[in-house]
Amino acid sequence: MRRSLSQSILAFFGLTSEIASQIRFNLFKQIHEIVFHGKGGYSWETIYNMPIWLRKFTFFQIQNFYKEEIEQTQNAQLGNKTTLVDSTGKVNAPEFAQASKKYTTTTYSTKASKK
């Protein structure tokens, strides 16, 4: 039986079985994210064989794109938001008048009123 010459408990370059499984999970998750959010632009094999620096660059570019898209959507929703009642509880008169135009009463005629 051979004994290790190293006094360290860690494996080669500190890669333990727990860390290795986490690194493997992160790798496959990153590949999945690029393939899925790349919307058909990348195959799994292409991303797996891609140099690490290029895969990380691609991943962060896609991630930034979707973050900006979410921010723009949220800003657009907040910017176009008009309410009939403001945060203090007061009625916003111009908005109320505009919204109530579509609910104005119409006159109905009956046979009796035509005579």
Biopython code that builds the backbone (N, CA, C, O; Angstrom):
import numpy as np
from Bio.PDB.StructureBuilder import StructureBuilder

atoms = [
    (1, "MET", "N", (0.831, -1.172, 0.000)),
    (1, "MET", "CA", (0.000, 0.000, 0.000)),
    (1, "MET", "C", (0.881, 1.243, 0.000)),
    (1, "MET", "O", (1.831, 1.350, 0.776)),
    (2, "ARG", "N", (0.555, 2.165, -0.872)),
    (2, "ARG", "CA", (1.323, 3.395, -1.008)),
    (2, "ARG", "C", (0.706, 4.491, -0.171)),
    (2, "ARG", "O", (-0.516, 4.622, -0.108)),
    (3, "ARG", "N", (1.515, 5.248, 0.447)),
    (3, "ARG", "CA", (1.058, 6.407, 1.206)),
    (3, "ARG", "C", (1.395, 7.660, 0.424)),
    (3, "ARG", "O", (2.391, 7.713, -0.298)),
    (4, "SER", "N", (0.555, 8.659, 0.577)),
    (4, "SER", "CA", (0.781, 9.926, -0.092)),
    (4, "SER", "C", (1.952, 10.654, 0.547)),
    (4, "SER", "O", (2.089, 10.660, 1.770)),
    (5, "LEU", "N", (2.789, 11.262, -0.267)),
    (5, "LEU", "CA", (3.892, 12.050, 0.235)),
    (5, "LEU", "C", (3.412, 13.404, 0.747)),
    (5, "LEU", "O", (4.101, 14.056, 1.532)),
    (6, "SER", "N", (2.236, 13.822, 0.306)),
    (6, "SER", "CA", (1.692, 15.124, 0.688)),
    (6, "SER", "C", (1.021, 15.037, 2.052)),
    (6, "SER", "O", (0.367, 14.045, 2.374)),
    (7, "GLN", "N", (1.189, 16.070, 2.832)),
    (7, "GLN", "CA", (0.533, 16.154, 4.132)),
    (7, "GLN", "C", (-0.897, 16.681, 3.992)),
    (7, "GLN", "O", (-1.690, 16.610, 4.931)),
    (8, "SER", "N", (-1.209, 17.200, 2.833)),
    (8, "SER", "CA", (-2.515, 17.797, 2.598)),
    (8, "SER", "C", (-3.587, 16.728, 2.447)),
    (8, "SER", "O", (-3.347, 15.674, 1.857)),
    (9, "ILE", "N", (-4.759, 17.004, 2.977)),
    (9, "ILE", "CA", (-5.891, 16.097, 2.837)),
    (9, "ILE", "C", (-6.572, 16.304, 1.489)),
    (9, "ILE", "O", (-7.228, 15.399, 0.973)),
    (10, "LEU", "N", (-6.413, 17.500, 0.920)),
    (10, "LEU", "CA", (-7.081, 17.815, -0.335)),
    (10, "LEU", "C", (-6.534, 16.978, -1.479)),
    (10, "LEU", "O", (-5.384, 16.537, -1.470)),
    (11, "ALA", "N", (-7.396, 16.778, -2.455)),
    (11, "ALA", "CA", (-7.004, 16.036, -3.648)),
    (11, "ALA", "C", (-6.155, 16.933, -4.545)),
    (11, "ALA", "O", (-5.805, 18.051, -4.168)),
    (12, "PHE", "N", (-5.834, 16.439, -5.715)),
    (12, "PHE", "CA", (-5.001, 17.139, -6.680)),
    (12, "PHE", "C", (-5.535, 18.545, -6.924)),
    (12, "PHE", "O", (-6.685, 18.685, -7.339)),
    (13, "PHE", "N", (-4.764, 19.570, -6.688)),
    (13, "PHE", "CA", (-5.119, 20.971, -6.839)),
    (13, "PHE", "C", (-6.367, 21.348, -6.034)),
    (13, "PHE", "O", (-7.060, 22.297, -6.400)),
    (14, "GLY", "N", (-6.661, 20.646, -4.974)),
    (14, "GLY", "CA", (-7.776, 20.990, -4.110)),
    (14, "GLY", "C", (-9.135, 20.597, -4.632)),
    (14, "GLY", "O", (-10.142, 21.066, -4.101)),
    (15, "LEU", "N", (-9.214, 19.756, -5.648)),
    (15, "LEU", "CA", (-10.492, 19.367, -6.232)),
    (15, "LEU", "C", (-11.021, 18.144, -5.497)),
    (15, "LEU", "O", (-10.541, 17.029, -5.705)),
    (16, "THR", "N", (-12.003, 18.356, -4.642)),
    (16, "THR", "CA", (-12.607, 17.245, -3.909)),
    (16, "THR", "C", (-13.835, 16.758, -4.661)),
    (16, "THR", "O", (-14.269, 17.388, -5.625)),
    (17, "SER", "N", (-14.388, 15.649, -4.227)),
    (17, "SER", "CA", (-15.559, 15.103, -4.919)),
    (17, "SER", "C", (-16.758, 16.042, -4.811)),
    (17, "SER", "O", (-17.555, 16.133, -5.745)),
    (18, "GLU", "N", (-16.898, 16.743, -3.680)),
    (18, "GLU", "CA", (-18.017, 17.685, -3.547)),
    (18, "GLU", "C", (-17.846, 18.876, -4.483)),
    (18, "GLU", "O", (-18.797, 19.305, -5.135)),
    (19, "ILE", "N", (-16.643, 19.398, -4.542)),
    (19, "ILE", "CA", (-16.384, 20.554, -5.402)),
    (19, "ILE", "C", (-16.490, 20.147, -6.874)),
    (19, "ILE", "O", (-17.016, 20.903, -7.691)),
    (20, "ALA", "N", (-15.998, 18.970, -7.207)),
    (20, "ALA", "CA", (-16.046, 18.506, -8.597)),
    (20, "ALA", "C", (-17.480, 18.365, -9.077)),
    (20, "ALA", "O", (-17.786, 18.728, -10.212)),
    (21, "SER", "N", (-18.370, 17.840, -8.229)),
    (21, "SER", "CA", (-19.762, 17.685, -8.645)),
    (21, "SER", "C", (-20.434, 19.044, -8.821)),
    (21, "SER", "O", (-21.266, 19.205, -9.713)),
    (22, "GLN", "N", (-20.088, 20.020, -7.987)),
    (22, "GLN", "CA", (-20.652, 21.368, -8.121)),
    (22, "GLN", "C", (-20.140, 22.047, -9.394)),
    (22, "GLN", "O", (-20.902, 22.716, -10.092)),
    (23, "ILE", "N", (-18.866, 21.876, -9.689)),
    (23, "ILE", "CA", (-18.293, 22.458, -10.912)),
    (23, "ILE", "C", (-18.938, 21.836, -12.144)),
    (23, "ILE", "O", (-19.250, 22.536, -13.108)),
    (24, "ARG", "N", (-19.136, 20.536, -12.112)),
    (24, "ARG", "CA", (-19.774, 19.836, -13.229)),
    (24, "ARG", "C", (-21.213, 20.323, -13.415)),
    (24, "ARG", "O", (-21.660, 20.552, -14.539)),
    (25, "PHE", "N", (-21.935, 20.478, -12.294)),
    (25, "PHE", "CA", (-23.308, 20.986, -12.360)),
    (25, "PHE", "C", (-23.335, 22.385, -12.963)),
    (25, "PHE", "O", (-24.160, 22.670, -13.831)),
    (26, "ASN", "N", (-22.440, 23.259, -12.511)),
    (26, "ASN", "CA", (-22.388, 24.633, -13.032)),
    (26, "ASN", "C", (-22.055, 24.663, -14.517)),
    (26, "ASN", "O", (-22.596, 25.479, -15.262)),
    (27, "LEU", "N", (-21.167, 23.777, -14.945)),
    (27, "LEU", "CA", (-20.810, 23.698, -16.365)),
    (27, "LEU", "C", (-22.032, 23.337, -17.202)),
    (27, "LEU", "O", (-22.327, 23.998, -18.197)),
    (28, "PHE", "N", (-22.740, 22.287, -16.795)),
    (28, "PHE", "CA", (-23.906, 21.850, -17.570)),
    (28, "PHE", "C", (-25.050, 22.864, -17.508)),
    (28, "PHE", "O", (-25.803, 23.017, -18.470)),
    (29, "LYS", "N", (-25.175, 23.544, -16.391)),
    (29, "LYS", "CA", (-26.200, 24.585, -16.280)),
    (29, "LYS", "C", (-25.875, 25.739, -17.226)),
    (29, "LYS", "O", (-26.763, 26.264, -17.898)),
    (30, "GLN", "N", (-24.605, 26.131, -17.279)),
    (30, "GLN", "CA", (-24.199, 27.214, -18.170)),
    (30, "GLN", "C", (-24.422, 26.823, -19.636)),
    (30, "GLN", "O", (-24.899, 27.630, -20.434)),
    (31, "ILE", "N", (-24.078, 25.595, -19.976)),
    (31, "ILE", "CA", (-24.300, 25.128, -21.353)),
    (31, "ILE", "C", (-25.790, 25.151, -21.682)),
    (31, "ILE", "O", (-26.192, 25.596, -22.757)),
    (32, "HIS", "N", (-26.602, 24.666, -20.744)),
    (32, "HIS", "CA", (-28.048, 24.667, -20.971)),
    (32, "HIS", "C", (-28.575, 26.081, -21.184)),
    (32, "HIS", "O", (-29.359, 26.322, -22.102)),
    (33, "GLU", "N", (-28.148, 27.015, -20.342)),
    (33, "GLU", "CA", (-28.624, 28.394, -20.442)),
    (33, "GLU", "C", (-28.268, 29.004, -21.792)),
    (33, "GLU", "O", (-29.088, 29.698, -22.392)),
    (34, "ILE", "N", (-27.058, 28.752, -22.272)),
    (34, "ILE", "CA", (-26.648, 29.310, -23.565)),
    (34, "ILE", "C", (-27.467, 28.693, -24.694)),
    (34, "ILE", "O", (-27.940, 29.402, -25.583)),
    (35, "VAL", "N", (-27.633, 27.379, -24.657)),
    (35, "VAL", "CA", (-28.388, 26.708, -25.728)),
    (35, "VAL", "C", (-29.851, 27.135, -25.695)),
    (35, "VAL", "O", (-30.431, 27.448, -26.734)),
    (36, "PHE", "N", (-30.453, 27.150, -24.496)),
    (36, "PHE", "CA", (-31.877, 27.485, -24.371)),
    (36, "PHE", "C", (-32.147, 28.940, -24.715)),
    (36, "PHE", "O", (-33.026, 29.226, -25.527)),
    (37, "HIS", "N", (-31.407, 29.864, -24.112)),
    (37, "HIS", "CA", (-31.667, 31.279, -24.333)),
    (37, "HIS", "C", (-31.027, 31.802, -25.615)),
    (37, "HIS", "O", (-31.286, 32.934, -26.023)),
    (38, "GLY", "N", (-30.196, 30.984, -26.246)),
    (38, "GLY", "CA", (-29.649, 31.346, -27.547)),
    (38, "GLY", "C", (-30.665, 31.156, -28.654)),
    (38, "GLY", "O", (-30.415, 31.521, -29.803)),
    (39, "LYS", "N", (-31.814, 30.585, -28.312)),
    (39, "LYS", "CA", (-32.959, 30.400, -29.216)),
    (39, "LYS", "C", (-32.577, 29.706, -30.516)),
    (39, "LYS", "O", (-32.916, 30.168, -31.605)),
    (40, "GLY", "N", (-31.874, 28.600, -30.385)),
    (40, "GLY", "CA", (-31.544, 27.798, -31.549)),
    (40, "GLY", "C", (-30.266, 28.197, -32.248)),
    (40, "GLY", "O", (-29.905, 27.596, -33.260)),
    (41, "GLY", "N", (-29.576, 29.189, -31.738)),
    (41, "GLY", "CA", (-28.355, 29.649, -32.377)),
    (41, "GLY", "C", (-27.142, 28.791, -32.054)),
    (41, "GLY", "O", (-26.123, 28.861, -32.741)),
    (42, "TYR", "N", (-27.253, 27.983, -31.007)),
    (42, "TYR", "CA", (-26.130, 27.162, -30.570)),
    (42, "TYR", "C", (-26.589, 25.726, -30.325)),
    (42, "TYR", "O", (-27.698, 25.488, -29.846)),
    (43, "SER", "N", (-25.720, 24.780, -30.660)),
    (43, "SER", "CA", (-25.986, 23.381, -30.307)),
    (43, "SER", "C", (-25.207, 23.050, -29.038)),
    (43, "SER", "O", (-24.242, 23.729, -28.687)),
    (44, "TRP", "N", (-25.645, 21.997, -28.364)),
    (44, "TRP", "CA", (-24.998, 21.589, -27.120)),
    (44, "TRP", "C", (-23.532, 21.257, -27.370)),
    (44, "TRP", "O", (-22.672, 21.661, -26.587)),
    (45, "GLU", "N", (-23.228, 20.534, -28.436)),
    (45, "GLU", "CA", (-21.855, 20.135, -28.747)),
    (45, "GLU", "C", (-20.963, 21.344, -29.017)),
    (45, "GLU", "O", (-19.803, 21.372, -28.606)),
    (46, "THR", "N", (-21.511, 22.338, -29.707)),
    (46, "THR", "CA", (-20.746, 23.542, -30.013)),
    (46, "THR", "C", (-20.334, 24.255, -28.735)),
    (46, "THR", "O", (-19.182, 24.664, -28.592)),
    (47, "ILE", "N", (-21.263, 24.404, -27.814)),
    (47, "ILE", "CA", (-20.978, 25.100, -26.558)),
    (47, "ILE", "C", (-20.040, 24.278, -25.684)),
    (47, "ILE", "O", (-19.142, 24.832, -25.050)),
    (48, "TYR", "N", (-20.237, 22.957, -25.642)),
    (48, "TYR", "CA", (-19.389, 22.094, -24.819)),
    (48, "TYR", "C", (-17.937, 22.145, -25.280)),
    (48, "TYR", "O", (-17.022, 22.134, -24.457)),
    (49, "ASN", "N", (-17.724, 22.199, -26.591)),
    (49, "ASN", "CA", (-16.366, 22.216, -27.141)),
    (49, "ASN", "C", (-15.791, 23.622, -27.299)),
    (49, "ASN", "O", (-14.647, 23.782, -27.726)),
    (50, "MET", "N", (-16.570, 24.623, -26.960)),
    (50, "MET", "CA", (-16.130, 26.014, -27.065)),
    (50, "MET", "C", (-15.060, 26.290, -26.004)),
    (50, "MET", "O", (-15.140, 25.747, -24.902)),
    (51, "PRO", "N", (-14.062, 27.122, -26.312)),
    (51, "PRO", "CA", (-13.082, 27.490, -25.278)),
    (51, "PRO", "C", (-13.792, 28.132, -24.083)),
    (51, "PRO", "O", (-14.799, 28.824, -24.239)),
    (52, "ILE", "N", (-13.252, 27.891, -22.903)),
    (52, "ILE", "CA", (-13.898, 28.358, -21.674)),
    (52, "ILE", "C", (-14.109, 29.866, -21.691)),
    (52, "ILE", "O", (-15.187, 30.342, -21.336)),
    (53, "TRP", "N", (-13.097, 30.620, -22.097)),
    (53, "TRP", "CA", (-13.226, 32.072, -22.091)),
    (53, "TRP", "C", (-14.344, 32.543, -23.008)),
    (53, "TRP", "O", (-15.052, 33.498, -22.691)),
    (54, "LEU", "N", (-14.507, 31.860, -24.172)),
    (54, "LEU", "CA", (-15.544, 32.245, -25.113)),
    (54, "LEU", "C", (-16.926, 31.832, -24.609)),
    (54, "LEU", "O", (-17.903, 32.555, -24.807)),
    (55, "ARG", "N", (-17.007, 30.680, -23.964)),
    (55, "ARG", "CA", (-18.278, 30.229, -23.394)),
    (55, "ARG", "C", (-18.731, 31.185, -22.290)),
    (55, "ARG", "O", (-19.908, 31.537, -22.216)),
    (56, "LYS", "N", (-17.799, 31.603, -21.435)),
    (56, "LYS", "CA", (-18.153, 32.547, -20.359)),
    (56, "LYS", "C", (-18.577, 33.889, -20.945)),
    (56, "LYS", "O", (-19.541, 34.494, -20.475)),
    (57, "PHE", "N", (-17.867, 34.357, -21.964)),
    (57, "PHE", "CA", (-18.222, 35.608, -22.616)),
    (57, "PHE", "C", (-19.629, 35.522, -23.207)),
    (57, "PHE", "O", (-20.442, 36.425, -23.006)),
    (58, "THR", "N", (-19.919, 34.446, -23.931)),
    (58, "THR", "CA", (-21.229, 34.244, -24.545)),
    (58, "THR", "C", (-22.318, 34.196, -23.487)),
    (58, "THR", "O", (-23.375, 34.805, -23.651)),
    (59, "PHE", "N", (-22.063, 33.471, -22.400)),
    (59, "PHE", "CA", (-23.037, 33.352, -21.312)),
    (59, "PHE", "C", (-23.358, 34.722, -20.722)),
    (59, "PHE", "O", (-24.528, 35.051, -20.533)),
    (60, "PHE", "N", (-22.345, 35.515, -20.433)),
    (60, "PHE", "CA", (-22.581, 36.822, -19.817)),
    (60, "PHE", "C", (-23.228, 37.807, -20.784)),
    (60, "PHE", "O", (-23.986, 38.678, -20.355)),
    (61, "GLN", "N", (-22.947, 37.689, -22.072)),
    (61, "GLN", "CA", (-23.610, 38.556, -23.048)),
    (61, "GLN", "C", (-25.103, 38.251, -23.115)),
    (61, "GLN", "O", (-25.925, 39.167, -23.151)),
    (62, "ILE", "N", (-25.454, 36.968, -23.131)),
    (62, "ILE", "CA", (-26.863, 36.576, -23.145)),
    (62, "ILE", "C", (-27.532, 37.001, -21.839)),
    (62, "ILE", "O", (-28.657, 37.500, -21.850)),
    (63, "GLN", "N", (-26.846, 36.806, -20.720)),
    (63, "GLN", "CA", (-27.388, 37.183, -19.417)),
    (63, "GLN", "C", (-27.649, 38.691, -19.349)),
    (63, "GLN", "O", (-28.702, 39.115, -18.872)),
    (64, "ASN", "N", (-26.716, 39.484, -19.814)),
    (64, "ASN", "CA", (-26.889, 40.940, -19.807)),
    (64, "ASN", "C", (-28.024, 41.381, -20.724)),
    (64, "ASN", "O", (-28.764, 42.309, -20.397)),
    (65, "PHE", "N", (-28.161, 40.721, -21.865)),
    (65, "PHE", "CA", (-29.234, 41.041, -22.806)),
    (65, "PHE", "C", (-30.592, 40.864, -22.137)),
    (65, "PHE", "O", (-31.449, 41.744, -22.220)),
    (66, "TYR", "N", (-30.789, 39.733, -21.476)),
    (66, "TYR", "CA", (-32.080, 39.470, -20.852)),
    (66, "TYR", "C", (-32.318, 40.360, -19.630)),
    (66, "TYR", "O", (-33.463, 40.720, -19.357)),
    (67, "LYS", "N", (-31.275, 40.722, -18.895)),
    (67, "LYS", "CA", (-31.438, 41.652, -17.772)),
    (67, "LYS", "C", (-31.889, 43.020, -18.277)),
    (67, "LYS", "O", (-32.794, 43.627, -17.703)),
    (68, "GLU", "N", (-31.265, 43.506, -19.346)),
    (68, "GLU", "CA", (-31.642, 44.794, -19.920)),
    (68, "GLU", "C", (-33.065, 44.757, -20.464)),
    (68, "GLU", "O", (-33.806, 45.732, -20.342)),
    (69, "GLU", "N", (-33.442, 43.641, -21.060)),
    (69, "GLU", "CA", (-34.793, 43.494, -21.593)),
    (69, "GLU", "C", (-35.828, 43.570, -20.466)),
    (69, "GLU", "O", (-36.873, 44.201, -20.622)),
    (70, "ILE", "N", (-35.540, 42.935, -19.349)),
    (70, "ILE", "CA", (-36.445, 42.978, -18.194)),
    (70, "ILE", "C", (-36.540, 44.400, -17.652)),
    (70, "ILE", "O", (-37.632, 44.878, -17.347)),
    (71, "GLU", "N", (-35.403, 45.074, -17.532)),
    (71, "GLU", "CA", (-35.398, 46.451, -17.036)),
    (71, "GLU", "C", (-36.191, 47.384, -17.951)),
    (71, "GLU", "O", (-36.932, 48.239, -17.467)),
    (72, "GLN", "N", (-36.042, 47.228, -19.256)),
    (72, "GLN", "CA", (-36.771, 48.065, -20.203)),
    (72, "GLN", "C", (-38.269, 47.814, -20.104)),
    (72, "GLN", "O", (-39.066, 48.750, -20.180)),
    (73, "THR", "N", (-38.652, 46.560, -19.937)),
    (73, "THR", "CA", (-40.066, 46.221, -19.799)),
    (73, "THR", "C", (-40.641, 46.831, -18.532)),
    (73, "THR", "O", (-41.736, 47.394, -18.547)),
    (74, "GLN", "N", (-39.900, 46.718, -17.436)),
    (74, "GLN", "CA", (-40.367, 47.287, -16.174)),
    (74, "GLN", "C", (-40.452, 48.806, -16.246)),
    (74, "GLN", "O", (-41.404, 49.395, -15.734)),
    (75, "ASN", "N", (-39.485, 49.440, -16.865)),
    (75, "ASN", "CA", (-39.506, 50.906, -17.005)),
    (75, "ASN", "C", (-40.671, 51.353, -17.882)),
    (75, "ASN", "O", (-41.305, 52.371, -17.604)),
    (76, "ALA", "N", (-40.952, 50.601, -18.931)),
    (76, "ALA", "CA", (-42.064, 50.946, -19.809)),
    (76, "ALA", "C", (-43.388, 50.804, -19.075)),
    (76, "ALA", "O", (-44.291, 51.621, -19.257)),
    (77, "GLN", "N", (-43.510, 49.779, -18.253)),
    (77, "GLN", "CA", (-44.744, 49.579, -17.494)),
    (77, "GLN", "C", (-44.930, 50.687, -16.460)),
    (77, "GLN", "O", (-46.043, 51.173, -16.261)),
    (78, "LEU", "N", (-43.858, 51.081, -15.813)),
    (78, "LEU", "CA", (-43.957, 52.148, -14.813)),
    (78, "LEU", "C", (-44.198, 53.504, -15.451)),
    (78, "LEU", "O", (-44.920, 54.335, -14.900)),
    (79, "GLY", "N", (-43.594, 53.732, -16.614)),
    (79, "GLY", "CA", (-43.725, 55.015, -17.289)),
    (79, "GLY", "C", (-45.122, 55.257, -17.848)),
    (79, "GLY", "O", (-45.573, 56.401, -17.895)),
    (80, "ASN", "N", (-45.811, 54.209, -18.269)),
    (80, "ASN", "CA", (-47.137, 54.349, -18.874)),
    (80, "ASN", "C", (-48.264, 54.190, -17.860)),
    (80, "ASN", "O", (-49.438, 54.213, -18.229)),
    (81, "LYS", "N", (-47.928, 54.033, -16.629)),
    (81, "LYS", "CA", (-48.943, 53.760, -15.617)),
    (81, "LYS", "C", (-49.644, 55.046, -15.201)),
    (81, "LYS", "O", (-49.013, 55.969, -14.685)),
    (82, "THR", "N", (-50.926, 55.098, -15.424)),
    (82, "THR", "CA", (-51.731, 56.215, -14.958)),
    (82, "THR", "C", (-52.855, 55.634, -14.118)),
    (82, "THR", "O", (-53.425, 54.595, -14.451)),
    (83, "THR", "N", (-53.162, 56.311, -13.039)),
    (83, "THR", "CA", (-54.202, 55.828, -12.144)),
    (83, "THR", "C", (-55.260, 56.900, -11.954)),
    (83, "THR", "O", (-55.006, 58.089, -12.143)),
    (84, "LEU", "N", (-56.445, 56.458, -11.578)),
    (84, "LEU", "CA", (-57.533, 57.391, -11.316)),
    (84, "LEU", "C", (-57.423, 57.990, -9.920)),
    (84, "LEU", "O", (-57.911, 59.090, -9.663)),
    (85, "VAL", "N", (-56.770, 57.246, -9.016)),
    (85, "VAL", "CA", (-56.588, 57.720, -7.654)),
    (85, "VAL", "C", (-55.094, 57.707, -7.368)),
    (85, "VAL", "O", (-54.432, 56.689, -7.573)),
    (86, "ASP", "N", (-54.549, 58.844, -6.890)),
    (86, "ASP", "CA", (-53.119, 58.895, -6.620)),
    (86, "ASP", "C", (-52.791, 58.258, -5.271)),
    (86, "ASP", "O", (-53.678, 57.750, -4.585)),
    (87, "SER", "N", (-51.525, 58.287, -4.899)),
    (87, "SER", "CA", (-51.076, 57.608, -3.680)),
    (87, "SER", "C", (-51.647, 58.230, -2.414)),
    (87, "SER", "O", (-51.689, 57.571, -1.375)),
    (88, "THR", "N", (-52.091, 59.498, -2.475)),
    (88, "THR", "CA", (-52.672, 60.138, -1.296)),
    (88, "THR", "C", (-54.165, 59.877, -1.171)),
    (88, "THR", "O", (-54.768, 60.215, -0.153)),
    (89, "GLY", "N", (-54.764, 59.285, -2.183)),
    (89, "GLY", "CA", (-56.190, 58.966, -2.138)),
    (89, "GLY", "C", (-57.057, 59.975, -2.868)),
    (89, "GLY", "O", (-58.281, 59.843, -2.875)),
    (90, "LYS", "N", (-56.451, 60.976, -3.480)),
    (90, "LYS", "CA", (-57.215, 61.988, -4.213)),
    (90, "LYS", "C", (-57.470, 61.509, -5.642)),
    (90, "LYS", "O", (-56.644, 60.821, -6.241)),
    (91, "VAL", "N", (-58.622, 61.887, -6.167)),
    (91, "VAL", "CA", (-58.995, 61.502, -7.526)),
    (91, "VAL", "C", (-58.235, 62.370, -8.516)),
    (91, "VAL", "O", (-58.174, 63.591, -8.371)),
    (92, "ASN", "N", (-57.665, 61.734, -9.511)),
    (92, "ASN", "CA", (-56.963, 62.431, -10.579)),
    (92, "ASN", "C", (-58.028, 62.847, -11.601)),
    (92, "ASN", "O", (-58.432, 62.042, -12.440)),
    (93, "ALA", "N", (-58.478, 64.095, -11.530)),
    (93, "ALA", "CA", (-59.628, 64.562, -12.309)),
    (93, "ALA", "C", (-59.472, 64.387, -13.820)),
    (93, "ALA", "O", (-60.391, 63.860, -14.447)),
    (94, "PRO", "N", (-58.366, 64.798, -14.439)),
    (94, "PRO", "CA", (-58.270, 64.626, -15.902)),
    (94, "PRO", "C", (-58.324, 63.154, -16.326)),
    (94, "PRO", "O", (-58.969, 62.813, -17.318)),
    (95, "GLU", "N", (-57.653, 62.297, -15.579)),
    (95, "GLU", "CA", (-57.676, 60.875, -15.910)),
    (95, "GLU", "C", (-59.065, 60.284, -15.688)),
    (95, "GLU", "O", (-59.511, 59.428, -16.452)),
    (96, "PHE", "N", (-59.744, 60.741, -14.643)),
    (96, "PHE", "CA", (-61.089, 60.255, -14.353)),
    (96, "PHE", "C", (-62.045, 60.652, -15.472)),
    (96, "PHE", "O", (-62.863, 59.847, -15.918)),
    (97, "ALA", "N", (-61.936, 61.909, -15.925)),
    (97, "ALA", "CA", (-62.800, 62.392, -17.008)),
    (97, "ALA", "C", (-62.544, 61.611, -18.295)),
    (97, "ALA", "O", (-63.480, 61.257, -19.011)),
    (98, "GLN", "N", (-61.275, 61.347, -18.581)),
    (98, "GLN", "CA", (-60.923, 60.602, -19.793)),
    (98, "GLN", "C", (-61.448, 59.165, -19.720)),
    (98, "GLN", "O", (-61.978, 58.644, -20.701)),
    (99, "ALA", "N", (-61.301, 58.543, -18.580)),
    (99, "ALA", "CA", (-61.739, 57.156, -18.425)),
    (99, "ALA", "C", (-63.252, 57.036, -18.431)),
    (99, "ALA", "O", (-63.784, 56.026, -18.892)),
    (100, "SER", "N", (-63.956, 58.037, -17.932)),
    (100, "SER", "CA", (-65.414, 57.947, -17.841)),
    (100, "SER", "C", (-66.112, 58.257, -19.159)),
    (100, "SER", "O", (-67.315, 58.025, -19.276)),
    (101, "LYS", "N", (-65.396, 58.771, -20.150)),
    (101, "LYS", "CA", (-66.003, 59.070, -21.448)),
    (101, "LYS", "C", (-66.595, 57.830, -22.103)),
    (101, "LYS", "O", (-67.633, 57.907, -22.760)),
    (102, "LYS", "N", (-65.948, 56.706, -21.928)),
    (102, "LYS", "CA", (-66.465, 55.497, -22.573)),
    (102, "LYS", "C", (-67.663, 54.911, -21.837)),
    (102, "LYS", "O", (-68.286, 53.971, -22.330)),
    (103, "TYR", "N", (-67.993, 55.443, -20.675)),
    (103, "TYR", "CA", (-69.129, 54.941, -19.911)),
    (103, "TYR", "C", (-70.289, 55.937, -19.869)),
    (103, "TYR", "O", (-71.168, 55.816, -19.016)),
    (104, "THR", "N", (-70.307, 56.902, -20.759)),
    (104, "THR", "CA", (-71.392, 57.885, -20.765)),
    (104, "THR", "C", (-72.684, 57.181, -21.132)),
    (104, "THR", "O", (-72.690, 56.202, -21.878)),
    (105, "THR", "N", (-73.756, 57.688, -20.603)),
    (105, "THR", "CA", (-75.052, 57.065, -20.858)),
    (105, "THR", "C", (-75.499, 57.374, -22.269)),
    (105, "THR", "O", (-75.252, 58.457, -22.800)),
    (106, "THR", "N", (-76.139, 56.433, -22.842)),
    (106, "THR", "CA", (-76.687, 56.624, -24.178)),
    (106, "THR", "C", (-78.201, 56.690, -24.027)),
    (106, "THR", "O", (-78.762, 56.156, -23.070)),
    (107, "THR", "N", (-78.841, 57.330, -24.953)),
    (107, "THR", "CA", (-80.304, 57.424, -24.897)),
    (107, "THR", "C", (-80.884, 56.251, -25.665)),
    (107, "THR", "O", (-80.474, 55.924, -26.779)),
    (108, "TYR", "N", (-81.847, 55.642, -25.019)),
    (108, "TYR", "CA", (-82.551, 54.527, -25.645)),
    (108, "TYR", "C", (-83.930, 54.977, -26.031)),
    (108, "TYR", "O", (-84.583, 55.720, -25.298)),
    (109, "SER", "N", (-84.364, 54.540, -27.153)),
    (109, "SER", "CA", (-85.726, 54.898, -27.561)),
    (109, "SER", "C", (-86.606, 53.665, -27.479)),
    (109, "SER", "O", (-86.182, 52.550, -27.785)),
    (110, "THR", "N", (-87.817, 53.888, -27.066)),
    (110, "THR", "CA", (-88.793, 52.799, -27.006)),
    (110, "THR", "C", (-89.916, 53.135, -27.962)),
    (110, "THR", "O", (-90.008, 54.253, -28.471)),
    (111, "LYS", "N", (-90.749, 52.178, -28.194)),
    (111, "LYS", "CA", (-91.881, 52.411, -29.096)),
    (111, "LYS", "C", (-92.811, 53.477, -28.523)),
    (111, "LYS", "O", (-93.407, 54.266, -29.257)),
    (112, "ALA", "N", (-92.920, 53.483, -27.208)),
    (112, "ALA", "CA", (-93.841, 54.460, -26.585)),
    (112, "ALA", "C", (-93.306, 55.867, -26.709)),
    (112, "ALA", "O", (-94.084, 56.809, -26.861)),
    (113, "SER", "N", (-91.987, 56.034, -26.648)),
    (113, "SER", "CA", (-91.435, 57.385, -26.739)),
    (113, "SER", "C", (-91.452, 57.921, -28.142)),
    (113, "SER", "O", (-91.328, 59.131, -28.329)),
    (114, "LYS", "N", (-91.602, 57.074, -29.142)),
    (114, "LYS", "CA", (-91.624, 57.535, -30.541)),
    (114, "LYS", "C", (-92.980, 58.119, -30.904)),
    (114, "LYS", "O", (-93.058, 58.879, -31.868)),
    (115, "LYS", "N", (-94.024, 57.813, -30.203)),
    (115, "LYS", "CA", (-95.359, 58.275, -30.543)),
    (115, "LYS", "C", (-95.594, 59.669, -30.170)),
    (115, "LYS", "O", (-96.684, 60.193, -30.399)),
]
sb = StructureBuilder()
sb.init_structure("model")
sb.init_model(0)
sb.init_chain("A")
sb.init_seg("    ")
for serial, (resi, resn, name, xyz) in enumerate(atoms, 1):
    if name == "N":
        sb.init_residue(resn, " ", resi, " ")
    sb.init_atom(name, np.array(xyz, "f"), 0.0, 1.0, " ", f" {name:<3s}", serial, name[0])
structure = sb.get_structure()
